Amino acid sequence: MRKKKLIPALALALIMVSSFTLGASASNGLQEITAYLNSNITVKMDGEAQTFLNAQGTRVYPITYQGTTYLPVRAVAGLVGLDVNWDQATQTVELGQTKGVDLIDTYKAYNFAFGGGNKNAKCGQRQSSEGLTEDISGVSCSHWLWFTTNTTGAGTSATSFNLGGKHDTLTFSYYSKEDATLTVLGDNGSVLGEYMIPGGAVAQTVTIPLLHTSELTFQMATGKWRNSAYVFNAYLDAE
């Protein structure tokens, strides 16, 4: 029987995300533990023993901690045909099909506009390159669209993206601190989606058809003062 090897907590974290680059700084969520690399455990799929490798092709083993067996996520996901991605900004392991093209980080918004008699209704775009984060409905985001009203009275703000007719669908999340209405417009003002947003409700995620729209516009209307609303986690289908 091979001797079990002690490994520190950081090594455990690295193995669990299967060689994703986590960055130099550690999250406050890390907790130091004592665990074991366990080369005695055999994992079989359809009766066939599996060998787990990291992204560099080095063999990795299951980990035993307090009676529970932990397996390297990339290797296991590969067995069942799932894509695996690491989001450094949110420290998230993402399983499933790739999300597609990131709208807010890939395209630059333009035509920032306000209306409804409230000149303090504003909007803007934050991209990951700016190095900022925002907690939106319990989700830590590195890029988003924001819409605000700073004084009493109804206000509407809007911004657009030039997609060049390259995409079929858009999936995105929305959230507002106060009651608001989000309208998504396509070419010639056609309505692609409209959503009544209860103030403070958990963020919702929707998918809409784009019909190869060239100009995509997000319009946020609110009747409350000092409101903040957001569109985030917005992904277009691959071209």
Secondary structure as UniProt FT lines:
FT   STRAND          5..7
FT   HELIX           9..16
FT   TURN            17..19
FT   TURN            28..29
FT   STRAND          35..37
FT   TURN            39..40
FT   STRAND          44..45
FT   TURN            46..47
FT   STRAND          48..49
FT   STRAND          52..53
FT   TURN            55..56
FT   STRAND          59..60
FT   STRAND          63..65
FT   TURN            66..67
FT   STRAND          68..70
FT   HELIX           73..79
FT   TURN            80..81
FT   STRAND          84..87
FT   TURN            88..91
FT   STRAND          92..95
FT   STRAND          101..102
FT   HELIX           103..106
FT   STRAND          110..115
FT   TURN            116..117
FT   TURN            119..120
FT   STRAND          121..126
FT   HELIX           128..130
FT   STRAND          134..136
FT   TURN            137..138
FT   STRAND          139..141
FT   STRAND          144..149
FT   STRAND          155..162
FT   TURN            164..165
FT   STRAND          169..176
FT   STRAND          180..185
FT   HELIX           187..189
FT   STRAND          191..197
FT   TURN            199..200
FT   STRAND          204..209
FT   TURN            211..212
FT   STRAND          215..222
FT   STRAND          227..236
//
